[in-house]
Amino acid sequence: MSIAALHARLEQIASAIETQEEILKNLRLTRCGVLRQLNDLRDPVSRLPLEIASEIFKQYLPNSPSPPSIPLLLSSVCNSWTDIALETPCLWADLRVDAPPRLFKARPELAAQYKEHLSVWLGRTRARPLSLSLTGYSDTSVATIITRHAPQFRTLNLGLPSADIYLEIFRSEASFTNLKYLSIRSPTHDGGPYDGEEFIKVFQSAPNLIKCTFENRYYWKVDGDRDGVQVIHRRLQSLTIHSDSDSALMLEYLTAPALKILDISAIDMSEHFTPFLARSSPPLKKLTLGLGADPPFDVAWEITTIEAGFALIPNLTHLRFKRFKETSEELDKFLIVLARPPPHNLLPNLIDFAITLSDSDDWIPPVFEVASMRRCGDAKLQSFHLEWVRESRPSVRDFFIENVLPDADKTILHALAAGGLQIHLTSNWRGNVQVYSLGPDRIPPSLNETPRDQLICSGLQVGDAMIQN
């Protein structure tokens, strides 16, 4: 055969394959339809009242936002199950979606399908309370879909790449009146700095918010040329703000008289943090303070400022410092304040003290001595946690904390454990973790009778300062 004839033959074969594939596709669709009809006839659920069938479907739902597989699976069995699923709004009311931006960049046509499916899905909830976890791809259309259902949301967990999308959502006139739990995360820098007053509109839009988390890499600023809008949020109980700049800038515009838990990084206590406490007078129970992420945000605290801040939260029971460098002068100042002997000690109700140290292979004995001081007199400290983040790779021997603790520190810790303090020391190098725990039931037998006067209550050396009874 000639070349031209062979080419013609190949085209005929390709056309025949295409025809047969279309026939096969149609046969599969027909088979699926017949199976659905057969399932309808065999299925006992389809003969139940709708209310009972819906209750059976609800038993498949998890307690947290789920991937879309469960309602889609239930609705794909047969026509009757589809009808039941569509008449059961709570099946669609909890959704977790991860939409990788790289996927939509490679296939732009998927973006329109994604937004259409998201809109249809949320529409099936009717007026039911909504829980949505959404990460990845977003644009103004996604923001519009979210605001359309604003009054329904009870939980929102958003991990979107652009702060502008968040601002689009909460700048709108939409009111998230039923929103109780909100998490806003962004993994990358996306411009800025952003005005703290812009993000305070989150609290204006959600007056019944109980727990709010900002985990992002935005840079904050306060516009000094205009008066900020002060928001008094009377229901907020838990607030987390982590960013690469002064996280407390957002507190410039917020008053939270019901706040019980505060986790905040990279703060300037004097300018925003302490005034926030003074305005709010919150019943704060748990406080986490730390330095920012990359790049480090340098803060400077004075002892008088720390004292003023701690004096405003006498009911605090849990205190944690994180991401402090072991050579940090700021840490020494905190230790000085915490080591005040009774009756001059602040935070009299503190029962749990935790600290995460990094960037050095040198141990800090004053940390342990502060723990001992908080056990003196009427002090109530019950547990002490220290995590040592190792920047350089330790030897196998040195990775185990008990092998590197100086004898003097061991004496302090064993005495504290004998007195009833629960102690947990953690060595962490790139996710490899070793825990050294001590307590009344976890001390060497020879130290069970260690006198309490070894708890070093008479004097404490912290940095350059000596504190005496």
KEKEDREN-597898 format. One record per residue (C-alpha): residue in one letter; x, y, z. Coordinates in Angstrom, 3 decimals, always signed. Layout:
N
{zase 'a', {X, Y, Z}};
...
***
This chain:
469
{zase 'm', {+0.000, +0.000, +0.000}};
{zase 's', {+1.105, +3.536, -0.634}};
{zase 'i', {+1.865, +6.034, +2.124}};
{zase 'a', {-1.290, +7.989, +1.345}};
{zase 'a', {-3.409, +4.834, +1.591}};
{zase 'l', {-1.881, +3.944, +4.946}};
{zase 'h', {-2.618, +7.425, +6.282}};
{zase 'a', {-6.202, +7.114, +5.100}};
{zase 'r', {-6.485, +3.734, +6.800}};
{zase 'l', {-5.151, +5.166, +10.105}};
{zase 'e', {-7.766, +7.920, +9.979}};
{zase 'q', {-10.520, +5.341, +9.474}};
{zase 'i', {-9.281, +3.330, +12.448}};
{zase 'a', {-9.053, +6.452, +14.649}};
{zase 's', {-12.606, +7.414, +13.688}};
{zase 'a', {-13.858, +3.907, +14.466}};
{zase 'i', {-12.119, +3.976, +17.879}};
{zase 'e', {-13.680, +7.330, +18.677}};
{zase 't', {-17.122, +6.006, +17.740}};
{zase 'q', {-16.715, +2.888, +19.854}};
{zase 'e', {-15.444, +4.906, +22.829}};
{zase 'e', {-18.536, +7.115, +22.618}};
{zase 'i', {-20.737, +4.009, +22.467}};
{zase 'l', {-18.908, +2.562, +25.497}};
{zase 'k', {-19.326, +5.827, +27.395}};
{zase 'n', {-23.056, +5.862, +26.724}};
{zase 'l', {-23.372, +2.192, +27.712}};
{zase 'r', {-21.646, +2.903, +31.016}};
{zase 'l', {-23.988, +5.799, +31.692}};
{zase 't', {-26.972, +3.623, +30.834}};
{zase 'r', {-25.645, +0.857, +33.080}};
{zase 'c', {-25.264, +3.369, +35.933}};
{zase 'g', {-28.867, +4.502, +35.465}};
{zase 'v', {-30.152, +0.926, +35.463}};
{zase 'l', {-28.167, +0.165, +38.632}};
{zase 'r', {-29.697, +3.201, +40.330}};
{zase 'q', {-33.175, +1.974, +39.377}};
{zase 'l', {-32.353, -1.508, +40.632}};
{zase 'n', {-31.042, -0.059, +43.905}};
{zase 'd', {-34.289, +1.897, +44.213}};
{zase 'l', {-36.308, -1.298, +44.024}};
{zase 'r', {-34.075, -3.240, +46.403}};
{zase 'd', {-33.362, -0.462, +48.938}};
{zase 'p', {-35.372, -0.604, +52.185}};
{zase 'v', {-34.310, +2.967, +53.092}};
{zase 's', {-36.264, +4.396, +50.174}};
{zase 'r', {-39.449, +2.950, +51.685}};
{zase 'l', {-38.905, +4.716, +55.009}};
{zase 'p', {-40.413, +8.094, +55.861}};
{zase 'l', {-38.103, +10.923, +54.846}};
{zase 'e', {-37.507, +12.023, +58.446}};
{zase 'i', {-36.258, +8.565, +59.468}};
{zase 'a', {-34.117, +8.147, +56.340}};
{zase 's', {-32.568, +11.571, +56.951}};
{zase 'e', {-31.711, +10.613, +60.537}};
{zase 'i', {-29.951, +7.488, +59.252}};
{zase 'f', {-27.914, +9.579, +56.817}};
{zase 'k', {-26.935, +11.984, +59.609}};
{zase 'q', {-25.221, +9.156, +61.484}};
{zase 'y', {-22.497, +9.115, +58.833}};
{zase 'l', {-21.458, +12.694, +59.563}};
{zase 'p', {-18.242, +13.343, +61.555}};
{zase 'n', {-18.026, +15.924, +64.332}};
{zase 's', {-15.827, +18.300, +62.313}};
{zase 'p', {-15.892, +19.703, +58.769}};
{zase 's', {-15.480, +16.778, +56.386}};
{zase 'p', {-14.325, +16.320, +52.803}};
{zase 'p', {-17.170, +16.264, +50.268}};
{zase 's', {-17.005, +12.482, +49.800}};
{zase 'i', {-19.682, +11.538, +52.368}};
{zase 'p', {-22.741, +13.389, +50.990}};
{zase 'l', {-21.617, +12.710, +47.422}};
{zase 'l', {-21.299, +9.007, +48.185}};
{zase 'l', {-24.721, +8.850, +49.802}};
{zase 's', {-26.369, +10.764, +46.951}};
{zase 's', {-24.828, +8.573, +44.231}};
{zase 'v', {-26.332, +5.219, +45.272}};
{zase 'c', {-29.754, +5.605, +43.695}};
{zase 'n', {-32.391, +8.173, +42.823}};
{zase 's', {-34.159, +7.777, +46.159}};
{zase 'w', {-30.935, +8.350, +48.089}};
{zase 't', {-30.242, +11.444, +45.993}};
{zase 'd', {-33.656, +12.821, +46.929}};
{zase 'i', {-33.082, +11.995, +50.610}};
{zase 'a', {-29.629, +13.642, +50.588}};
{zase 'l', {-30.949, +16.801, +48.936}};
{zase 'e', {-33.742, +16.960, +51.519}};
{zase 't', {-31.215, +16.647, +54.378}};
{zase 'p', {-29.503, +20.070, +54.550}};
{zase 'c', {-27.220, +19.157, +57.452}};
{zase 'l', {-25.385, +16.679, +55.171}};
{zase 'w', {-24.039, +19.672, +53.283}};
{zase 'a', {-23.526, +21.978, +56.268}};
{zase 'd', {-19.967, +20.848, +57.162}};
{zase 'l', {-17.402, +21.107, +54.382}};
{zase 'r', {-13.620, +20.954, +54.135}};
{zase 'v', {-12.034, +21.883, +50.808}};
{zase 'd', {-8.377, +22.144, +49.805}};
{zase 'a', {-8.041, +23.846, +46.420}};
{zase 'p', {-4.319, +23.938, +45.460}};
{zase 'p', {-3.652, +27.174, +43.528}};
{zase 'r', {-1.117, +25.386, +41.310}};
{zase 'l', {-3.909, +23.116, +40.004}};
{zase 'f', {-6.024, +26.067, +38.905}};
{zase 'k', {-2.982, +27.756, +37.403}};
{zase 'a', {-2.327, +24.700, +35.241}};
{zase 'r', {-6.013, +24.297, +34.301}};
{zase 'p', {-7.798, +27.682, +34.429}};
{zase 'e', {-11.096, +26.139, +33.298}};
{zase 'l', {-11.353, +24.379, +36.663}};
{zase 'a', {-11.739, +27.695, +38.518}};
{zase 'a', {-15.228, +28.346, +37.126}};
{zase 'q', {-16.311, +24.764, +37.889}};
{zase 'y', {-14.923, +25.012, +41.426}};
{zase 'k', {-16.812, +28.218, +42.200}};
{zase 'e', {-20.034, +26.844, +40.690}};
{zase 'h', {-19.793, +23.650, +42.746}};
{zase 'l', {-19.006, +25.594, +45.932}};
{zase 's', {-22.027, +27.842, +45.386}};
{zase 'v', {-24.365, +24.894, +44.667}};
{zase 'w', {-23.040, +22.963, +47.664}};
{zase 'l', {-23.577, +25.791, +50.147}};
{zase 'g', {-26.994, +26.460, +48.620}};
{zase 'r', {-28.078, +22.943, +49.541}};
{zase 't', {-27.690, +23.821, +53.230}};
{zase 'r', {-30.670, +26.182, +52.984}};
{zase 'a', {-30.745, +28.049, +56.311}};
{zase 'r', {-28.768, +25.495, +58.342}};
{zase 'p', {-25.749, +26.614, +60.443}};
{zase 'l', {-22.566, +26.201, +58.387}};
{zase 's', {-19.020, +25.056, +59.128}};
{zase 'l', {-16.530, +25.656, +56.319}};
{zase 's', {-12.811, +24.936, +56.094}};
{zase 'l', {-11.436, +26.405, +52.881}};
{zase 't', {-7.771, +26.557, +51.865}};
{zase 'g', {-5.955, +27.386, +48.667}};
{zase 'y', {-7.387, +29.084, +45.599}};
{zase 's', {-9.614, +32.112, +46.058}};
{zase 'd', {-10.697, +35.297, +44.309}};
{zase 't', {-13.403, +37.930, +44.700}};
{zase 's', {-16.038, +35.481, +43.435}};
{zase 'v', {-15.179, +33.085, +46.262}};
{zase 'a', {-15.453, +35.989, +48.700}};
{zase 't', {-18.904, +36.803, +47.280}};
{zase 'i', {-20.055, +33.193, +47.753}};
{zase 'i', {-18.924, +33.278, +51.391}};
{zase 't', {-20.589, +36.611, +52.176}};
{zase 'r', {-23.818, +35.395, +50.541}};
{zase 'h', {-24.105, +32.809, +53.314}};
{zase 'a', {-22.624, +34.995, +56.079}};
{zase 'p', {-25.529, +34.708, +58.582}};
{zase 'q', {-25.361, +30.887, +58.416}};
{zase 'f', {-21.719, +30.425, +59.367}};
{zase 'r', {-20.939, +29.044, +62.791}};
{zase 't', {-17.332, +28.050, +62.022}};
{zase 'l', {-14.996, +29.492, +59.387}};
{zase 'n', {-11.486, +28.152, +58.864}};
{zase 'l', {-9.887, +30.063, +55.990}};
{zase 'g', {-6.384, +29.468, +54.659}};
{zase 'l', {-6.351, +31.779, +51.659}};
{zase 'p', {-3.170, +33.117, +50.028}};
{zase 's', {-4.155, +36.797, +49.896}};
{zase 'a', {-5.097, +39.174, +52.692}};
{zase 'd', {-7.080, +41.179, +50.148}};
{zase 'i', {-9.611, +38.329, +49.917}};
{zase 'y', {-10.130, +38.418, +53.677}};
{zase 'l', {-10.600, +42.165, +53.541}};
{zase 'e', {-13.079, +41.701, +50.687}};
{zase 'i', {-15.103, +39.324, +52.864}};
{zase 'f', {-15.204, +41.434, +56.009}};
{zase 'r', {-15.355, +44.862, +54.365}};
{zase 's', {-18.726, +43.939, +52.904}};
{zase 'e', {-22.044, +44.722, +54.524}};
{zase 'a', {-22.496, +41.040, +55.295}};
{zase 's', {-23.103, +40.249, +58.938}};
{zase 'f', {-21.674, +37.028, +60.404}};
{zase 't', {-24.111, +37.188, +63.302}};
{zase 'n', {-23.904, +33.470, +64.187}};
{zase 'l', {-20.164, +33.020, +63.705}};
{zase 'k', {-18.563, +31.553, +66.846}};
{zase 'y', {-15.190, +30.221, +65.658}};
{zase 'l', {-12.947, +31.907, +63.102}};
{zase 's', {-9.450, +31.023, +61.889}};
{zase 'i', {-7.616, +33.137, +59.312}};
{zase 'r', {-4.305, +31.855, +57.970}};
{zase 's', {-1.943, +32.898, +55.207}};
{zase 'p', {+1.337, +31.045, +54.538}};
{zase 't', {+3.145, +33.746, +52.578}};
{zase 'h', {+3.913, +37.457, +52.538}};
{zase 'd', {+1.495, +39.115, +50.155}};
{zase 'g', {+2.267, +42.774, +50.375}};
{zase 'g', {+1.285, +45.179, +53.087}};
{zase 'p', {+1.763, +46.411, +55.640}};
{zase 'y', {-1.937, +46.107, +56.407}};
{zase 'd', {-3.706, +48.537, +58.651}};
{zase 'g', {-4.788, +46.903, +61.898}};
{zase 'e', {-8.009, +48.888, +61.644}};
{zase 'e', {-8.908, +47.020, +58.439}};
{zase 'f', {-8.766, +43.643, +60.121}};
{zase 'i', {-10.602, +44.846, +63.205}};
{zase 'k', {-13.704, +44.804, +60.986}};
{zase 'v', {-13.708, +41.060, +61.522}};
{zase 'f', {-14.912, +41.705, +65.065}};
{zase 'q', {-17.447, +44.264, +63.896}};
{zase 's', {-18.916, +41.743, +61.444}};
{zase 'a', {-19.045, +38.902, +63.983}};
{zase 'p', {-20.470, +40.223, +67.270}};
{zase 'n', {-20.954, +36.720, +68.736}};
{zase 'l', {-17.454, +35.448, +67.996}};
{zase 'i', {-16.038, +33.303, +70.827}};
{zase 'k', {-12.690, +32.167, +69.419}};
{zase 'c', {-10.595, +33.940, +66.784}};
{zase 't', {-7.192, +32.997, +65.350}};
{zase 'f', {-4.954, +35.001, +63.017}};
{zase 'e', {-2.031, +32.873, +61.787}};
{zase 'n', {-0.337, +34.829, +59.043}};
{zase 'r', {+2.752, +36.540, +57.728}};
{zase 'y', {+1.237, +39.952, +57.263}};
{zase 'y', {+2.950, +43.107, +58.419}};
{zase 'w', {+0.735, +45.325, +60.513}};
{zase 'k', {+0.700, +49.067, +60.905}};
{zase 'v', {-1.446, +51.653, +62.632}};
{zase 'd', {-2.411, +54.693, +60.620}};
{zase 'g', {-1.545, +57.563, +62.916}};
{zase 'd', {-3.286, +60.127, +60.705}};
{zase 'r', {-6.804, +59.106, +61.688}};
{zase 'd', {-8.624, +57.983, +64.785}};
{zase 'g', {-9.154, +54.231, +64.803}};
{zase 'v', {-12.603, +52.728, +65.251}};
{zase 'q', {-12.773, +51.206, +68.715}};
{zase 'v', {-14.608, +47.884, +68.887}};
{zase 'i', {-15.876, +46.569, +72.211}};
{zase 'h', {-16.398, +42.846, +71.730}};
{zase 'r', {-18.195, +41.453, +74.757}};
{zase 'r', {-18.240, +37.754, +73.805}};
{zase 'l', {-14.701, +37.045, +72.602}};
{zase 'q', {-13.055, +34.524, +74.934}};
{zase 's', {-10.014, +33.276, +72.989}};
{zase 'l', {-7.733, +35.293, +70.701}};
{zase 't', {-4.580, +34.203, +68.855}};
{zase 'i', {-2.544, +36.644, +66.760}};
{zase 'h', {+0.699, +35.509, +65.127}};
{zase 's', {+2.471, +37.650, +62.554}};
{zase 'd', {+5.906, +38.923, +61.617}};
{zase 's', {+5.342, +42.391, +62.997}};
{zase 'd', {+3.961, +43.699, +66.277}};
{zase 's', {+0.894, +41.482, +66.622}};
{zase 'a', {-0.484, +43.764, +69.295}};
{zase 'l', {-1.106, +46.499, +66.716}};
{zase 'm', {-4.544, +44.993, +66.165}};
{zase 'l', {-5.245, +45.453, +69.868}};
{zase 'e', {-5.038, +49.207, +69.302}};
{zase 'y', {-8.687, +49.096, +68.229}};
{zase 'l', {-10.060, +46.257, +70.349}};
{zase 't', {-11.533, +45.957, +73.831}};
{zase 'a', {-12.401, +42.433, +74.983}};
{zase 'p', {-13.804, +42.323, +78.535}};
{zase 'a', {-14.639, +38.564, +78.366}};
{zase 'l', {-11.229, +37.379, +77.102}};
{zase 'k', {-9.893, +34.287, +78.895}};
{zase 'i', {-7.172, +33.030, +76.520}};
{zase 'l', {-4.628, +35.195, +74.663}};
{zase 'd', {-1.804, +33.889, +72.468}};
{zase 'i', {+0.177, +36.662, +70.840}};
{zase 's', {+3.599, +36.966, +69.214}};
{zase 'a', {+6.049, +39.809, +68.714}};
{zase 'i', {+4.408, +42.297, +71.038}};
{zase 'd', {+5.336, +45.693, +72.378}};
{zase 'm', {+3.846, +45.607, +75.877}};
{zase 's', {+4.035, +49.314, +76.567}};
{zase 'e', {+2.439, +50.731, +73.423}};
{zase 'h', {-0.478, +48.378, +72.735}};
{zase 'f', {-0.577, +45.315, +74.977}};
{zase 't', {-0.751, +46.855, +78.447}};
{zase 'p', {-3.249, +49.575, +77.376}};
{zase 'f', {-5.424, +46.806, +75.897}};
{zase 'l', {-5.428, +44.993, +79.241}};
{zase 'a', {-6.188, +48.211, +81.068}};
{zase 'r', {-9.171, +48.960, +78.806}};
{zase 's', {-10.521, +45.410, +78.801}};
{zase 's', {-9.950, +44.271, +82.402}};
{zase 'p', {-10.370, +40.689, +81.136}};
{zase 'p', {-10.651, +37.572, +83.339}};
{zase 'l', {-7.553, +36.245, +81.555}};
{zase 'k', {-6.600, +32.686, +82.513}};
{zase 'k', {-4.090, +31.637, +79.839}};
{zase 'l', {-1.426, +33.858, +78.247}};
{zase 't', {+1.181, +32.937, +75.640}};
{zase 'l', {+3.818, +35.502, +74.681}};
{zase 'g', {+6.451, +35.028, +72.031}};
{zase 'l', {+8.708, +36.470, +69.422}};
{zase 'g', {+7.707, +36.672, +65.779}};
{zase 'a', {+8.620, +34.314, +62.986}};
{zase 'd', {+11.024, +34.994, +60.133}};
{zase 'p', {+12.411, +37.653, +60.184}};
{zase 'p', {+12.651, +38.119, +63.970}};
{zase 'f', {+10.804, +41.120, +65.324}};
{zase 'd', {+12.835, +42.798, +68.011}};
{zase 'v', {+10.911, +44.055, +70.992}};
{zase 'a', {+12.189, +45.874, +74.039}};
{zase 'w', {+10.417, +45.494, +77.365}};
{zase 'e', {+11.174, +47.302, +80.568}};
{zase 'i', {+10.692, +45.653, +83.939}};
{zase 't', {+8.221, +48.341, +84.981}};
{zase 't', {+6.171, +47.690, +81.832}};
{zase 'i', {+6.102, +43.948, +82.480}};
{zase 'e', {+5.038, +44.572, +86.066}};
{zase 'a', {+2.273, +46.903, +84.945}};
{zase 'g', {+0.977, +44.339, +82.463}};
{zase 'f', {+1.057, +41.402, +84.880}};
{zase 'a', {-0.607, +43.468, +87.614}};
{zase 'l', {-3.684, +43.774, +85.373}};
{zase 'i', {-4.191, +39.992, +85.095}};
{zase 'p', {-4.059, +38.641, +88.677}};
{zase 'n', {-6.310, +35.669, +87.816}};
{zase 'l', {-3.860, +34.216, +85.287}};
{zase 't', {-3.282, +30.483, +85.828}};
{zase 'h', {-1.262, +29.460, +82.726}};
{zase 'l', {+1.713, +31.364, +81.308}};
{zase 'r', {+3.886, +30.367, +78.390}};
{zase 'f', {+6.876, +32.052, +76.751}};
{zase 'k', {+7.891, +30.792, +73.326}};
{zase 'r', {+10.620, +31.433, +70.781}};
{zase 'f', {+12.828, +33.299, +73.235}};
{zase 'k', {+16.534, +33.136, +72.543}};
{zase 'e', {+18.366, +31.780, +75.536}};
{zase 't', {+20.628, +34.827, +75.614}};
{zase 's', {+17.691, +37.225, +75.424}};
{zase 'e', {+17.865, +40.124, +77.859}};
{zase 'e', {+14.095, +40.375, +77.569}};
{zase 'l', {+13.741, +36.876, +78.994}};
{zase 'd', {+15.902, +37.861, +81.971}};
{zase 'k', {+13.525, +40.746, +82.662}};
{zase 'f', {+10.528, +38.444, +82.658}};
{zase 'l', {+12.327, +36.044, +84.980}};
{zase 'i', {+13.121, +38.859, +87.391}};
{zase 'v', {+9.439, +39.770, +87.610}};
{zase 'l', {+8.284, +36.170, +87.942}};
{zase 'a', {+10.829, +35.432, +90.669}};
{zase 'r', {+9.546, +38.060, +93.081}};
{zase 'p', {+9.197, +36.304, +96.462}};
{zase 'p', {+5.910, +36.306, +98.364}};
{zase 'p', {+4.097, +38.514, +99.180}};
{zase 'h', {+5.486, +40.717, +96.390}};
{zase 'n', {+5.092, +38.211, +93.567}};
{zase 'l', {+2.753, +39.003, +90.695}};
{zase 'l', {+0.437, +36.414, +89.123}};
{zase 'p', {-0.378, +34.831, +92.502}};
{zase 'n', {-2.687, +32.231, +90.946}};
{zase 'l', {-0.185, +30.875, +88.411}};
{zase 'i', {-0.318, +27.050, +88.357}};
{zase 'd', {+1.362, +26.252, +85.020}};
{zase 'f', {+4.532, +27.837, +83.617}};
{zase 'a', {+5.985, +26.828, +80.234}};
{zase 'i', {+8.827, +28.185, +78.150}};
{zase 't', {+10.349, +27.359, +74.762}};
{zase 'l', {+13.999, +28.326, +74.292}};
{zase 's', {+16.103, +28.218, +71.154}};
{zase 'd', {+19.246, +29.378, +69.353}};
{zase 's', {+21.786, +28.261, +71.904}};
{zase 'd', {+23.345, +25.119, +73.353}};
{zase 'd', {+23.816, +26.747, +76.749}};
{zase 'w', {+21.429, +25.925, +79.556}};
{zase 'i', {+19.818, +28.650, +81.664}};
{zase 'p', {+19.728, +27.750, +85.372}};
{zase 'p', {+17.615, +30.828, +86.331}};
{zase 'v', {+14.630, +29.278, +84.578}};
{zase 'f', {+14.644, +26.399, +87.060}};
{zase 'e', {+15.246, +28.720, +89.975}};
{zase 'v', {+12.196, +30.777, +89.000}};
{zase 'a', {+10.155, +27.576, +89.132}};
{zase 's', {+11.449, +26.956, +92.645}};
{zase 'm', {+10.536, +30.476, +93.769}};
{zase 'r', {+6.990, +30.036, +92.484}};
{zase 'r', {+6.637, +27.098, +94.893}};
{zase 'c', {+7.517, +29.142, +97.979}};
{zase 'g', {+5.026, +30.400, +100.532}};
{zase 'd', {+1.504, +30.547, +99.154}};
{zase 'a', {+2.610, +30.228, +95.520}};
{zase 'k', {+0.485, +27.715, +93.627}};
{zase 'l', {+2.678, +26.520, +90.758}};
{zase 'q', {+1.792, +22.905, +89.953}};
{zase 's', {+3.561, +22.193, +86.665}};
{zase 'f', {+6.617, +23.463, +84.804}};
{zase 'h', {+7.366, +22.757, +81.135}};
{zase 'l', {+10.536, +23.650, +79.270}};
{zase 'e', {+11.187, +22.865, +75.610}};
{zase 'w', {+14.766, +23.198, +74.394}};
{zase 'v', {+14.835, +23.639, +70.617}};
{zase 'r', {+18.302, +22.607, +69.449}};
{zase 'e', {+19.598, +24.620, +66.527}};
{zase 's', {+22.686, +22.476, +65.936}};
{zase 'r', {+22.687, +18.712, +65.846}};
{zase 'p', {+23.555, +17.302, +69.286}};
{zase 's', {+25.476, +14.122, +69.894}};
{zase 'v', {+23.440, +11.055, +70.803}};
{zase 'r', {+24.468, +11.451, +74.425}};
{zase 'd', {+23.769, +15.181, +74.649}};
{zase 'f', {+20.355, +14.821, +73.017}};
{zase 'f', {+19.098, +13.299, +76.281}};
{zase 'i', {+18.462, +16.124, +78.740}};
{zase 'e', {+19.387, +14.147, +81.824}};
{zase 'n', {+22.913, +13.738, +80.404}};
{zase 'v', {+23.566, +17.485, +80.040}};
{zase 'l', {+21.827, +18.888, +83.115}};
{zase 'p', {+24.367, +20.262, +85.607}};
{zase 'd', {+24.231, +18.618, +89.023}};
{zase 'a', {+23.083, +21.877, +90.647}};
{zase 'd', {+20.077, +22.029, +88.342}};
{zase 'k', {+19.269, +18.381, +88.997}};
{zase 't', {+19.264, +19.098, +92.723}};
{zase 'i', {+16.782, +21.943, +92.240}};
{zase 'l', {+14.534, +19.880, +89.984}};
{zase 'h', {+14.554, +16.807, +92.212}};
{zase 'a', {+13.712, +18.928, +95.233}};
{zase 'l', {+10.846, +20.563, +93.358}};
{zase 'a', {+9.563, +17.159, +92.247}};
{zase 'a', {+9.746, +15.862, +95.821}};
{zase 'g', {+7.655, +18.854, +96.847}};
{zase 'g', {+4.911, +17.937, +94.374}};
{zase 'l', {+5.777, +19.936, +91.228}};
{zase 'q', {+5.223, +18.171, +87.903}};
{zase 'i', {+8.224, +18.865, +85.630}};
{zase 'h', {+8.528, +18.132, +81.904}};
{zase 'l', {+11.728, +18.966, +80.014}};
{zase 't', {+11.777, +18.418, +76.254}};
{zase 's', {+14.748, +18.252, +73.900}};
{zase 'n', {+13.759, +18.944, +70.300}};
{zase 'w', {+15.998, +18.779, +67.251}};
{zase 'r', {+14.185, +18.960, +63.900}};
{zase 'g', {+11.157, +17.115, +65.185}};
{zase 'n', {+13.117, +14.474, +67.095}};
{zase 'v', {+11.781, +14.796, +70.618}};
{zase 'q', {+12.928, +13.424, +73.967}};
{zase 'v', {+11.020, +14.156, +77.176}};
{zase 'y', {+12.479, +14.091, +80.679}};
{zase 's', {+9.706, +14.098, +83.295}};
{zase 'l', {+9.883, +14.423, +87.061}};
{zase 'g', {+7.231, +14.379, +89.748}};
{zase 'p', {+6.535, +12.992, +93.216}};
{zase 'd', {+6.373, +9.487, +91.696}};
{zase 'r', {+9.256, +10.015, +89.257}};
{zase 'i', {+12.353, +10.934, +91.281}};
{zase 'p', {+15.358, +8.861, +92.304}};
{zase 'p', {+14.642, +7.007, +95.590}};
{zase 's', {+17.671, +8.596, +97.263}};
{zase 'l', {+16.148, +12.049, +96.760}};
{zase 'n', {+12.665, +11.343, +98.109}};
{zase 'e', {+13.617, +12.888, +101.435}};
{zase 't', {+15.147, +16.075, +99.983}};
{zase 'p', {+14.305, +18.898, +102.408}};
{zase 'r', {+12.057, +21.675, +101.087}};
{zase 'd', {+14.583, +24.272, +102.249}};
{zase 'q', {+16.641, +23.239, +99.217}};
{zase 'l', {+14.080, +24.958, +97.031}};
{zase 'i', {+16.254, +28.084, +97.181}};
{zase 'c', {+13.680, +30.488, +98.594}};
{zase 's', {+16.204, +32.754, +100.268}};
{zase 'g', {+17.757, +34.317, +97.162}};
{zase 'l', {+17.726, +34.073, +93.386}};
{zase 'q', {+20.252, +35.222, +90.833}};
{zase 'v', {+18.626, +36.218, +87.533}};
{zase 'g', {+20.822, +37.934, +84.980}};
{zase 'd', {+22.442, +40.879, +86.762}};
{zase 'a', {+19.734, +41.208, +89.415}};
{zase 'm', {+19.579, +39.574, +92.865}};
{zase 'i', {+16.190, +39.230, +94.489}};
{zase 'q', {+16.060, +38.650, +98.228}};
{zase 'n', {+13.223, +37.710, +100.578}};
***
